[in-house]
């Protein structure tokens, strides 16, 4: 990781935008508590913080989607009220949101023309020409007449950056801009940010990835639970070694207790010693409009964790659903403990010990309006233990639920509470309880920590380790490379519906997996 | 059957197709604009009925056919204004409100009509036509297409104008964005509520005008429930036309032909039970939906209330 030097040429006496003690409350939470922040020209200002730290609210206030309850926003030293996105644009603050704010059915130029005077004709040629100019200036290449829906996410981001510049933005806010990009795409975006600030812009880069913060940022502010808990100035950032900065940022983000471990959920697992194959998948092919699967072979032994890494949407979901029985196969075999299960229904696979912890916790994982107790039995409805001749036996159902709730530490007012009322972390705990209890043999985890806070991430990862230590065969599908590297024994990389490589999780794994994910290696 | 395709039959068929299809076209055009902006307007039928009643009443009272059309459009827009406030502004369910507006308009017009015209059934005089020099003397299509009331030409012009707005103006882009990705429109500094409200009001005005055309030009009289599902056929047409106003024009003429074929067959002296023939438009709707309905493409944000900042 290199420390980019601070481009002193644009250093002026005042920041372009200053947030002064802004506070924003939502019912029951203080999303931002007296946060002050300066955005200087020529700087990439990184906002670091985990989920729920208040990053999105802060950007919302900069971009006119939300207004602060108290505090002030100063632009060029004058207090301004930014109450609409249009006002933010007028003041020169352009925002690129995590989810592209482009209309997929319109072309690039049409998207840029959006918002012009109603009855006039969009000057597509003129826009394309000005776009080409801006693109050349910052070194990106975009086809102005391509429908936005046909562009990759990285290209869509570039379009948004170009658009913001064409509208005269001096401050560019990039919200979780690298979340959906390949490692290579992230590198390119980092280089682009540096070219932008070299032209005198101020860039705000929001992320929860530490390595990107260090690689791309000139100044780092850390948010935690709605408060700004620290700022590392450019001088210090250049003076300190990356290791020292990392330690300080981790301490700021997670509190001192987590500084040593980060999100690590416990001691390292003992290296996997080898075991009998439990789940054997061969020649799996699945039809799908978006990402069909082909030739997927995977064998997982008892006690082994095989991570499946890859950019989101490369067939991971289709794979998990096919193995769990939620999708028909076109061809291929799935054997559990040496016996074919590909022809069996979902419930039968569950009974044989195949478990699937879905990432769609509220959609397919649970029925929000059902009580916790029934959700814990969702795949066993009709089971003789809990249903007698089709009628619920409320006693055993409640006992079963109370036992699992205690064992898996599900924080719920009671087992009769509708599960939809629980937090995401507790719903995940209930799902883990359902899938890991009983006679499990093999478990598929799909993005098990997606959208959870750090406590629940740790708890979930601990469960995954424990499952493997109990002798279960574990498939861990995750788009978080750190998670895959932390937990897996072997790592398969999935790309466009195929497994493009299998890597043992050693010291060179990160590089190899990164190459496979971005398509550099074959 | 070769005797069927006489000049008289063809003239009657096309004439009737235009007369019956024009209200469908206006309603469908309104629905298309509304749907493009992301608002599903199930209240179209009610807006047409209010337009039909208001148009008839004002034309009858004032003696001016044009004041009648104006009243029809204003009446339709007034119903649409309720929809805009409830659905676009407050975010209530578009389908429920649409059904309520249709049922309300049906009851209200029937009741009003009962009190005002219980004793007499006044008819409006035939609407004068505006022959287009040269074209109107062509055989068959001359009298059927080019010797019609001026409102017919204006309605066709509205299709062209809408097509131009969709394809050539910033407003067209804004409408598309409001139905496809309203957050992007908002971020571009255009008010989503304003664009959607304008679209809903325009739809109401067009549907109201269509209704007024039915009562003033088509029938010359107002009869309770006279729109008889035309608003719903308009919704179907808008879905099938997939955002192309010109397709809508063709579709409306086709459906109009189905609706008017009874008259044409009587002219030709063919004896088929009218009940069978009256099923034709609805059977056509089903057939076309089976054949092409799967290809109907609706905007992703259709029927979804937009709240800034909600994801």
Interface residues (C-beta under 8 A of the other chain):
Chain A: X60 X63 X65 X66 X84 X85 X86 X89 X95 X97 X99 X100 X101 X102 X103 X104 X105 X106 X110 X111 X113 X114 X115 X116 X117 X118 X119 X120 X121 X122
Chain B: X168 X169 X170 X171 X173 X174 X176 X177 X180 X181 X183 X184 X185 X186 X187 X188 X189 X190 X308 X309 X311
